[in-house]
Amino acid sequence: MTSIAEVSTHWPSPVSLAERQHDLGLTDAELRRYIRGFGLSRICWDEEVTEKELLLSALEKLPSLRGAEERVRFLIRARTLRAPSPYPHSVLQEIRREAGLRHARTFALTEHACASGLLAVEVAGMLLEEEGDPEALALILTGEKALTRETQFVPGVGTTGEATAAVLVAASGTRDRVRGFATRTVSTGHPKMVMTPEAARAFRGMYADVLTEVIGEAVDAAGRTMDEIALVLPHNVNRVAWTKLADRLGTRTERVLLDNVPRTGHCFGADPFVNYVTACELGRLRPGDHYLMVAVGLGACFAAMVVEH
């Protein structure tokens, strides 16, 4: 059974949303709505740092990786954006060499936008099972650099930050075992981060219904009910969206970890893993608890995963 062996994260120093108002093109009224209504007061963002530095900073915080580099058979980059750099330049290959992962087969996983991180855990588990070596590991890197205004801001939804996560996955283990996973892709007619007005309306119209169904499928696959889910680790879009969704799911808002929404912004595919680390630091997860990781990508891709801590 796929196990999340260890997770580490890295956050650039947060800046206030007010400091970024001009760059994001927010009016005073929009700024007030995002801060007071959506709860988006700060963003972890650093104009100077590179994507490679962001990813390496998360990877270097994995204690279990030290001395186990040769056990890593797969290095997977779970991306939201399809093409961060022109061919043949590859940040991922540079990281592979610098981290000493010489046995790792390396590839990027895209086309699920911000849901790619959870899909990568599922894919890693399948690849490791086929590998047949109980000592083999997969390393997932997620989160990315928000280089343009289009990637720094999702109108009517929220702002994006640059936190990254490194996720070490094993084919089996005694901690954080994946019990259920579900994913669904629904076309909006325009599968890009910057959607047409028509595609954006279609996405908003389907969002709550499809996400509720996908969460239900993952919980059913785990043989659980929502009442048995101790904590929800969401994608950090905004407070309003999750308050409404918690009501639809029949769970209390207090069971949704929203602590990072005002501190990080929406950090692409890294959100559920950033929230996992925070949950552990706050003592919100006990051995045996089942928690739910959720992610949604524009386009539209939905993913949910139930894990036993």
C-alpha positions in Angstrom: 0.0 0.0 0.0 1.4 3.4 -1.1 2.9 5.3 1.8 3.9 8.9 2.1 7.2 8.4 3.9 8.1 12.0 4.5 7.2 15.5 3.5 9.2 18.7 3.7 8.3 22.2 2.5 9.9 25.6 1.9 8.3 29.0 2.0 9.8 32.3 0.8 9.3 35.1 3.2 5.7 36.3 3.1 4.8 39.8 1.8 1.5 41.5 2.4 -1.2 41.5 -0.3 -1.3 45.3 0.0 2.3 45.5 -1.0 1.5 43.6 -4.2 -1.7 45.5 -5.0 -0.3 47.5 -7.9 1.6 44.5 -9.5 -1.6 42.4 -9.4 -3.8 45.2 -10.7 -6.2 45.1 -7.8 -8.5 48.1 -7.1 -8.9 49.3 -3.5 -12.4 47.6 -3.4 -10.9 44.3 -4.7 -8.1 44.5 -2.2 -10.6 44.9 0.7 -12.7 42.0 -0.7 -9.7 39.7 -0.9 -8.4 40.5 2.5 -11.7 40.8 4.5 -13.8 38.3 2.6 -11.4 35.7 1.2 -8.9 36.0 4.2 -5.9 36.5 1.9 -3.7 38.9 3.8 -0.1 37.6 2.9 1.6 35.7 0.1 4.9 33.7 0.3 6.6 35.2 -2.8 10.1 36.3 -3.6 10.9 38.0 -6.9 14.6 37.2 -6.6 14.7 33.5 -5.9 14.7 30.9 -8.8 12.4 27.9 -9.1 15.4 25.6 -8.8 16.3 27.2 -5.5 12.8 26.9 -4.2 12.6 23.2 -5.1 16.1 22.4 -3.7 15.3 24.2 -0.5 12.4 21.8 0.1 14.3 18.8 -0.9 17.2 19.6 1.4 14.9 19.5 4.4 14.1 15.7 3.9 16.2 14.0 6.6 15.2 10.5 5.3 16.8 11.2 2.0 20.3 11.6 3.3 22.1 8.4 2.7 19.2 6.9 0.8 19.7 8.7 -2.5 20.5 5.5 -4.4 17.1 4.1 -3.3 15.2 6.8 -5.2 14.1 5.2 -8.5 11.8 7.9 -9.7 12.1 11.7 -9.5 8.7 13.2 -10.5 8.0 16.9 -11.0 4.3 17.5 -10.5 3.6 20.7 -12.4 0.8 23.2 -12.9 2.4 25.0 -15.8 3.4 23.0 -18.8 6.6 24.5 -20.0 8.7 26.6 -17.5 11.8 26.7 -19.6 12.8 26.2 -23.3 14.1 22.9 -24.5 16.6 21.4 -23.8 17.2 23.3 -20.5 15.8 21.2 -17.5 15.8 22.4 -13.9 14.7 18.9 -12.9 17.8 17.3 -14.4 20.0 19.8 -12.7 18.3 19.0 -9.4 18.7 15.3 -10.1 22.5 15.7 -10.5 23.0 18.1 -7.6 21.0 16.0 -5.2 22.9 12.8 -6.1 19.9 10.9 -7.4 21.8 9.1 -10.1 19.5 6.0 -10.1 16.3 8.1 -10.5 14.3 8.0 -13.7 13.1 11.6 -14.1 10.0 13.0 -15.6 7.4 15.8 -15.2 3.7 15.1 -14.7 1.4 17.8 -16.1 -2.1 18.2 -17.6 -3.7 18.1 -14.2 -2.7 21.6 -13.3 -2.8 22.1 -9.5 -4.1 18.6 -8.9 -0.9 17.1 -10.3 0.7 16.7 -6.9 -1.9 14.2 -5.6 -1.9 12.4 -8.9 1.9 12.1 -8.7 1.5 10.2 -5.4 -0.8 7.7 -7.0 1.5 7.3 -10.0 4.5 6.9 -7.8 2.8 4.2 -5.9 2.0 2.3 -9.1 5.5 2.6 -10.4 7.1 1.5 -7.2 4.8 -1.5 -7.0 5.9 -2.5 -10.5 9.5 -2.0 -9.5 9.2 -4.9 -7.0 11.9 -3.6 -4.7 10.5 -2.9 -1.1 13.4 -0.5 -0.5 12.7 1.6 -3.6 11.5 5.2 -3.2 10.0 7.9 -5.4 10.6 11.6 -4.8 7.9 14.2 -5.9 8.7 17.9 -6.2 5.7 20.3 -6.5 5.0 24.0 -6.2 6.6 26.4 -8.7 7.7 29.9 -9.5 5.0 32.5 -10.3 6.8 34.5 -13.0 3.9 36.5 -14.6 0.8 38.3 -13.4 -1.3 35.6 -15.1 0.3 33.0 -12.8 0.3 35.2 -9.7 -3.4 35.9 -9.7 -6.6 34.0 -10.4 -9.4 36.6 -10.8 -12.3 36.2 -8.4 -10.5 33.3 -6.7 -7.2 34.3 -5.1 -3.5 34.9 -5.3 -0.7 32.4 -5.8 2.4 31.9 -3.7 5.7 30.1 -4.2 5.9 27.5 -1.4 7.3 24.2 -2.6 7.1 20.6 -1.3 9.3 17.5 -1.5 7.3 14.3 -1.0 9.1 11.0 -0.4 6.9 8.0 -1.4 7.3 4.3 -0.7 5.5 1.3 -2.0 4.5 0.3 1.5 5.0 1.5 5.0 3.6 1.9 8.5 2.8 5.7 8.3 0.6 7.9 6.1 -0.8 5.1 4.0 -3.0 6.0 1.1 -6.4 4.4 1.6 -8.4 6.0 -1.2 -7.9 8.2 -4.2 -10.2 9.7 -6.8 -9.7 12.1 -9.7 -11.8 13.5 -12.5 -11.1 15.7 -15.5 -14.0 17.8 -16.9 -13.5 19.9 -20.0 -14.4 23.6 -19.8 -13.6 24.0 -23.5 -10.4 26.0 -22.6 -7.9 24.0 -20.5 -5.5 26.8 -19.7 -4.6 28.8 -16.6 -6.0 31.9 -18.2 -9.5 30.9 -19.2 -12.0 32.6 -21.5 -15.0 34.2 -19.7 -17.1 31.3 -20.9 -14.7 28.7 -19.6 -14.4 30.5 -16.3 -18.2 30.5 -15.9 -18.3 26.7 -16.8 -15.6 26.1 -14.2 -17.4 28.0 -11.5 -20.6 26.3 -12.3 -19.3 22.8 -11.9 -16.7 23.4 -9.1 -18.7 22.6 -6.0 -20.7 19.7 -7.5 -17.8 17.9 -9.1 -15.4 18.4 -6.2 -18.0 17.1 -3.7 -18.5 14.0 -5.9 -14.8 13.3 -6.2 -14.3 13.7 -2.5 -17.1 11.2 -1.9 -15.5 8.8 -4.3 -12.2 8.9 -2.4 -13.8 8.6 1.0 -15.9 5.6 -0.3 -12.7 4.0 -1.7 -11.1 4.3 1.7 -14.1 2.5 3.3 -14.9 5.6 5.4 -17.5 8.3 5.9 -16.9 12.1 6.2 -17.6 11.8 9.9 -14.5 9.6 10.2 -12.3 12.1 8.5 -10.3 13.8 11.2 -9.0 16.7 9.1 -9.2 18.1 5.6 -6.0 19.4 4.0 -7.3 21.7 1.2 -5.9 23.6 -1.7 -5.5 27.2 -0.3 -7.7 29.1 -2.6 -9.7 31.2 -0.1 -11.7 31.0 3.1 -15.1 31.5 1.5 -14.8 28.6 -0.9 -14.0 26.2 1.9 -16.6 27.4 4.3 -19.2 26.7 1.7 -17.8 23.4 0.7 -17.5 22.2 4.3 -21.2 22.8 4.7 -21.9 20.7 1.5 -19.7 17.9 2.8 -21.5 17.9 6.1 -18.4 18.6 8.1 -17.4 21.4 10.4 -15.2 24.2 9.1 -13.0 23.6 12.1 -12.0 20.3 10.5 -10.6 22.1 7.4 -7.1 23.4 8.0 -7.3 27.0 6.8 -4.4 28.3 8.9 -2.2 28.8 5.8 -4.7 30.6 3.6 -3.8 34.1 5.0 0.0 33.2 5.1 0.9 31.6 1.8 -1.6 32.1 -1.0 -2.5 29.3 -3.3 0.8 27.5 -4.0 -0.1 25.5 -7.1 0.2 21.7 -6.4 2.1 22.1 -3.1 -0.9 23.2 -1.0 -2.1 19.8 0.5 1.5 18.9 1.4 2.2 22.4 2.9 -0.9 21.9 5.0 0.2 18.4 6.0 3.4 19.7 7.5 1.5 22.5 9.3 -1.0 19.9 10.7 1.8 17.8 12.1 3.5 20.9 13.6 0.2 21.9 15.3 -0.5 18.4 16.6 -3.7 18.2 14.5 -3.1 14.5 13.4 -2.8 11.5 15.7 -1.7 8.0 14.8 -4.6 6.2 13.1 -6.4 9.4 12.0 -7.7 9.5 8.5 -7.2 12.8 6.7 -8.4 14.1 3.3 -6.1 15.9 0.9 -7.8 17.9 -1.8 -6.7 19.7 -4.9 -8.3 21.4 -8.0 -6.7 22.5 -11.2 -8.1 25.0 -13.7 -9.2 23.4 -16.8 -10.7 21.5 -14.9 -9.1 18.7 -12.8 -10.2 17.5 -9.4 -8.4 15.1 -7.0 -8.9 13.8 -3.5 -6.9 11.4 -1.4 -7.7 9.8 1.9 -4.6 8.9 4.0 -4.2 7.1 7.3 -1.7 8.8 9.6 
